[in-house]
């Protein structure tokens, strides 16, 4: 499996983060898909999951430790959303260090499904609306404390609909146009420099800022290519 593009962001596993300000389009309640390509260099082995995509009411995280996986599931990738006051996650799959892998979580209002490289690795029945909040969306870390992802990330996508397995597999190996139905945030990470991770998806644009400040600092992930 390979990443769709040669340009990407590399996170140091210490304090690197991309911060996206809260916006109404990110308050997704009825159906959702989160997607990302990741190449982990290390994985935490604790309840402190490494954040890939995080908004506190939904998120994709990674860890080899016991992270409170629910519904009889277990594995290195965790897909979570806060529904009906419960912040329960399903887990699945085994990640390989130093290799690009695609992860995705979907919820269609009745079923919660986690995918790795286009294959469903965990699924359960759930119903109800996803909670909303005013927290920032963060990539590669958590606004509530250090939960850093250590590795590379590319092609982050957030949708306000549940993609089918066929759609995930059809789209994961290439770039999107940015005008696809339901695409509310899309980060190609092709900029190569600067402090902005541009949202190539729908209007209004949910652009991200590298690091914890608007200027260059130690919490900026590195632009990279291969």
Long-range contacts (C-beta under 8 A, 24 or more apart in sequence): 1-99, 1-100, 1-101, 1-102, 1-117, 2-100, 2-173, 3-37, 3-39, 3-100, 3-152, 3-154, 3-155, 4-37, 4-154, 4-155, 4-172, 4-173, 4-174, 4-175, 5-154, 5-155, 5-175, 5-188, 5-189, 5-190, 6-225, 6-226, 7-154, 7-188, 7-189, 7-190, 7-191, 7-192, 7-223, 7-224, 7-225, 8-37, 8-39, 8-152, 8-153, 8-154, 8-189, 8-224, 8-225, 9-140, 9-152, 9-153, 9-154, 9-189, 9-197, 9-210, 9-221, 9-222, 9-223, 9-224, 10-151, 10-152, 10-153, 10-221, 10-222, 10-223, 10-224, 11-140, 11-141, 11-148, 11-149, 11-150, 11-151, 11-152, 11-153, 11-221, 12-148, 12-150, 12-221, 12-222, 13-41, 13-42, 13-50, 13-148, 13-149, 13-150, 13-151, 14-146, 14-148, 15-141, 15-146, 15-148, 15-212, 15-218, 15-219, 16-140, 16-141, 16-148, 16-149, 16-211, 16-219, 16-220, 16-221, 16-222, 17-138, 17-139, 17-140, 17-141, 17-148, 17-211, 17-212, 17-219, 17-221, 18-138, 18-139, 18-140, 18-187, 18-197, 18-208, 18-209, 18-210, 18-221, 19-136, 19-137, 19-138, 19-143, 19-208, 19-209, 19-211, 19-212, 20-136, 20-137, 20-138, 20-139, 20-185, 20-197, 20-199, 20-206, 20-207, 20-208, 20-209, 21-136, 21-137, 21-206, 22-133, 22-134, 22-135, 22-136, 22-137, 23-204, 23-206, 25-160, 25-184, 25-185, 25-202, 25-204, 25-206, 26-55, 26-137, 26-158, 26-184, 26-185, 26-206, 27-132, 27-133, 28-58, 28-130, 28-158, 28-160, 28-184, 29-129, 29-130, 29-131, 29-132, 30-109, 30-129, 30-130, 30-160, 31-107, 31-108, 31-109, 31-160, 31-161, 31-162, 32-58, 32-81, 32-105, 32-106, 32-107, 32-130, 32-158, 32-159, 32-160, 32-161, 32-162, 33-104, 33-105, 33-106, 33-107, 33-157, 33-158, 33-159, 33-161, 33-162, 33-163, 33-168, 33-182, 34-58, 34-59, 34-60, 34-79, 34-104, 34-105, 34-157, 34-158, 34-159, 35-102, 35-103, 35-104, 35-155, 35-156, 35-157, 35-158, 35-159, 35-163, 35-168, 35-172, 36-60, 36-102, 36-103, 36-104, 36-153, 36-154, 36-155, 36-156, 36-157, 37-100, 37-101, 37-102, 37-103, 37-153, 37-154, 37-155, 37-172, 38-62, 38-95, 38-100, 38-101, 38-103, 38-149, 38-151, 38-152, 38-153, 38-154, 39-98, 39-99, 39-100, 39-101, 39-151, 39-152, 39-153, 40-95, 40-97, 40-98, 40-149, 40-150, 40-151, 41-97, 41-98, 41-150, 41-151, 41-152, 42-97, 42-150, 42-151, 43-76, 43-95, 43-97, 43-150, 48-147, 49-78, 49-147, 50-147, 50-148, 50-149, 50-150, 51-138, 51-139, 51-140, 51-141, 51-142, 51-147, 51-148, 51-149, 52-103, 52-139, 52-140, 52-149, 52-153, 53-137, 53-138, 53-139, 53-156, 53-158, 54-137, 54-138, 54-139, 54-141, 54-142, 54-143, 54-147, 55-133, 55-135, 55-136, 55-137, 55-138, 56-82, 56-133, 56-135, 56-142, 56-143, 56-144, 57-81, 57-82, 57-130, 57-131, 57-132, 57-133, 57-135, 58-82, 58-130, 60-103, 60-104, 60-105, 61-89, 61-147, 62-95, 62-103, 62-149, 67-91, 70-124, 71-122, 71-124, 73-114, 73-122, 73-124, 75-114, 75-121, 75-122, 77-103, 77-114, 77-116, 77-121, 78-114, 79-105, 79-112, 79-113, 79-114, 79-122, 80-105, 81-105, 81-107, 81-112, 81-130, 81-131, 82-130, 82-131, 83-107, 83-126, 83-127, 83-128, 83-129, 83-130, 83-131, 84-128, 85-131, 90-114, 90-122, 90-123, 90-124, 91-122, 92-116, 92-121, 92-122, 93-121, 93-122, 100-152, 100-154, 102-168, 102-172, 104-163, 104-168, 104-172, 106-162, 106-163, 106-168, 107-162, 108-161, 108-162, 109-162, 113-162, 115-165, 115-168, 118-165, 118-168, 118-169, 118-172, 120-165, 137-185, 137-206, 137-208, 139-187, 139-197, 139-208, 140-221, 152-224, 153-189, 153-221, 154-188, 154-189, 155-187, 155-188, 155-189, 156-185, 156-186, 156-187, 156-189, 157-183, 157-185, 157-186, 157-187, 157-201, 158-183, 158-184, 158-185, 158-186, 158-201, 159-183, 159-184, 160-184, 176-200, 176-201, 178-202, 189-223, 191-223, 192-223, 192-225, 193-223, 195-220
